[in-house]
Amino acid sequence: MLTAGEFARSYDRFMLDARMQQVYASSGYFNVGYWGAEIAEQPEACGELVRRVAGRRPRAGERWLDAGCGTGAPAHWLQDGAPEASVIGINLSERQIDEARRRAPGARFAVMDAARTALRPESFDTVISIEAAFHFRTRAEFLGEACRLLRPGGRLRMADILFAEAGHLGEWMTPEENRIRTMEEYAAELTAAGFGPPRLRDVTAWSWTPFCKRQHAMAGGREREFWRRMLTDTVRHYLLVEAEKPAASQAAAKATAEEGRWPGSAATQLPSTEESAGRWG
Ligand SMILES: C[S@@+](CC[C@H](N)C(=O)[O-])C[C@H]1O[C@@H](n2cnc3c(N)ncnc32)[C@H](O)[C@@H]1O
C-alpha cells in the first residue's frame, strides 16, 4: 500500500504523462467529461461535467468544498461566478495545489487527505467531489467526513466510478475496500455515513464511454488495446451522486433513536478541529 506522499507523487506522474498532457492540454481539468450533443472538445466536456455535478454556482456567503480538486479548474469555475462565496479545494498533492493556487487565486486550497481533513464540523453548505472518491482511502471514510463537514441540510454532489476491473487503470489507484459493484451498495454507504436518501444516476453513456471511444479512435499501436479495455471491461457504473445531510431535527431524532439519548446530549456533539491545521493559500 502506498503512503499518501507516494500516492501523490505517482498521481502527479500519471497526470504529467505525455498521453494525459495531450488529452487535457493546459485546461487544468482532469476528468473524463460529460459529452452532451453539442460538445466537441475535451475541456468543454470537462467543464460540462463540473456544471452538472455542482448543479449551480455557490451563492454569496456560501462555503463550498471541492474534495480531490485536481489543479483547480473546477474551483476556478465555481469561484469565478461567485466572488462573495468561499470555495476551498483540497488535494493530497502539493504540486497540484501549487498549480491550483495559480489558476484560481480567488479560491483557497490546502494539501489535505479528503478522508480525514482538519476542517471544522458543519462548516460547509456543499461538498463536491469530481472523479476522485474512488481513490480515497477509503470512500466510506470520506463519506463520513463529508457528512461531518456539512451543515444540517447541506449537500454532497459527486461524480464517482464503480469499476468492473480497476486493475486496468492501475491497482494502486483504487483501494480494495472501494471496489463496490452495485448502485444499491453505493446508496447503502451514503446512508451509513449519515446522509438522507441519495439520488444516483448512471451516466456512463455520456461520460466514460464517449471519452474512451474518442481516445481509442485517436490511438495507435498498443495504446489502442489499452483504450479498448478501458472502454469495454473497466467500468461498471459512472455515477452522478446527490445526497443531503438531514436537517438538524431529523439528525437529532436519528441519534436519539440509535443511542437512546435525548436530542442535544453529547451524542449529537462533534469534536472541534481547526482549519489552521491545513496549509492555506
Ligand atoms: C481524476 S482527478 C479529478 C480532478 C478534478 N476533480 C477534476 O475534475 O479536474 C482525481 C484527483 O483526486 C486527488 N486525490 C486522490 N486521492 C486523494 C485524497 N485522499 N485526498 C485528496 N485528494 C485526492 C488526485 O490527486 C487528483 O487530483
The ligand as a MOL file (V3000), in Angstrom:
LIG
                    3D

  0  0  0     0  0            999 V3000
M  V30 BEGIN CTAB
M  V30 COUNTS 27 29 0 0 0
M  V30 BEGIN ATOM
M  V30 1 C -9.3450 12.2890 -11.6750 0
M  V30 2 S -8.6280 13.5870 -10.7410 0 CHG=1
M  V30 3 C -10.0050 14.7600 -10.6950 0
M  V30 4 C -9.5220 16.1830 -10.5000 0
M  V30 5 C -10.6110 17.2550 -10.5100 0
M  V30 6 N -11.6850 16.9330 -9.5870 0
M  V30 7 C -11.1660 17.4800 -11.8900 0
M  V30 8 O -12.3410 17.1500 -12.1210 0
M  V30 9 O -10.4460 18.0210 -12.7380 0 CHG=-1
M  V30 10 C -8.6030 12.9480 -9.0490 0
M  V30 11 C -7.9530 13.8770 -8.0430 0
M  V30 12 O -8.1160 13.3490 -6.7120 0
M  V30 13 C -6.9150 13.6530 -5.9820 0
M  V30 14 N -6.8680 12.7550 -4.8090 0
M  V30 15 C -6.6750 11.4180 -4.8100 0
M  V30 16 N -6.7190 10.9420 -3.5520 0
M  V30 17 C -6.9610 11.9860 -2.7250 0
M  V30 18 C -7.1640 12.1190 -1.3210 0
M  V30 19 N -7.1170 11.0680 -0.4970 0
M  V30 20 N -7.4240 13.3470 -0.8200 0
M  V30 21 C -7.4910 14.4220 -1.6360 0
M  V30 22 N -7.3280 14.3570 -2.9700 0
M  V30 23 C -7.0580 13.1570 -3.5290 0
M  V30 24 C -5.8300 13.4220 -7.0160 0
M  V30 25 O -4.5880 13.9710 -6.6230 0
M  V30 26 C -6.4650 14.1030 -8.2340 0
M  V30 27 O -6.2290 15.4850 -8.2090 0
M  V30 END ATOM
M  V30 BEGIN BOND
M  V30 1 1 1 2
M  V30 2 1 2 3
M  V30 3 1 2 10
M  V30 4 1 3 4
M  V30 5 1 4 5
M  V30 6 1 5 6
M  V30 7 1 5 7
M  V30 8 2 7 8
M  V30 9 1 7 9
M  V30 10 1 10 11
M  V30 11 1 11 12
M  V30 12 1 11 26
M  V30 13 1 12 13
M  V30 14 1 13 14
M  V30 15 1 13 24
M  V30 16 1 14 15
M  V30 17 1 14 23
M  V30 18 2 15 16
M  V30 19 1 16 17
M  V30 20 1 17 18
M  V30 21 2 17 23
M  V30 22 1 18 19
M  V30 23 2 18 20
M  V30 24 1 20 21
M  V30 25 2 21 22
M  V30 26 1 22 23
M  V30 27 1 24 25
M  V30 28 1 24 26
M  V30 29 1 26 27
M  V30 END BOND
M  V30 END CTAB
M  END
